């Protein structure tokens, strides 16, 4: 199921925002280059709010313990548990659309 999160303009370049989608909390990031990524909102290691992390290119740094994640793949770059990622795209009107497996709970 594809869910409309909101307008791209709601997220400044180089930042992320968290959204409730059904029973899931999703973080959506917009890079300074205009690429859009969606992941789980909390760090899998300590539960830190990933939207408060540092975003550089396609790399996100957790604000609690500096774990680095690749936003394209969800991979933890220093080893350990990675992030759940979600397919994301922009509509013709620049709305952020995220695909949630199994629909919204």
Residue, then its C-alpha position, 0 to 999 in steps of 0.5 A: x500500500x502506498x501512503x501519501x506522507x505530505x509535501x516535499x516542502x515540509x522537510x528542509x534539505x539535509x533534514x528528516x521528519x518523523x511520521x506516524x503511518x498506521x502503527x509504524x513510525x517512519x522517518x523521511x529524510x531529504x538530502x541536500x541533493x534532493x534525494x528522499x529516503x524513508x526508514x524506521x524512525x528509531x535507532x535499532x541499537x538504543x532507540x534514538x530518534x534518527x531524525x535528530x541525527x546528522x545527514x551527509x549524502x546518503x549517510x545518517x549518523x545516530x544522535x545517541x551513539x554515532x552509529x552510521x547507516x546507509x540510507x539507500x540500503x539500511x546497512x549499519x556501516x560499522x556492523x550491527x543491526x541495520x535499519x528497515x527501509x521503505x520504498x519512497x517516491x515523489x508524485x507529479x505534485x511533489x507529494x512524498x509517497x511511501x510504500x508500506x508492506x501489508x498496508x496500514x495497521 
